[in-house]
Amino acid sequence: MSLEEGASSPEPDGGPSSPSVPWHFKLMVVLAALYVGWRLVQMIGWIIDWLANRF
C-alpha cells in the first residue's frame, strides 16, 4: 500500500475529502462583510458631504 492510496479518504466522486468549515466561521465572515460594506457606505456619504461643503 503506497502513501497516495491511503493518505485521505476519498469522496464518492473520487476527490479527496476536505474538513467542513464551522458554522460560526461562516457567520463571522458574513458579519465582517456586512460591517465593511456599511463602513464603505458611511465613507462615501462622508466624502459626498465633505465635497458639498467644500465648494
Secondary structure, 3 states (H helix, E strand, C coil): CCHHHHCCCECCCCCECCCCCCHHHHHHHHHHHHHHHHHHHHHHHHHHHHHHHHC
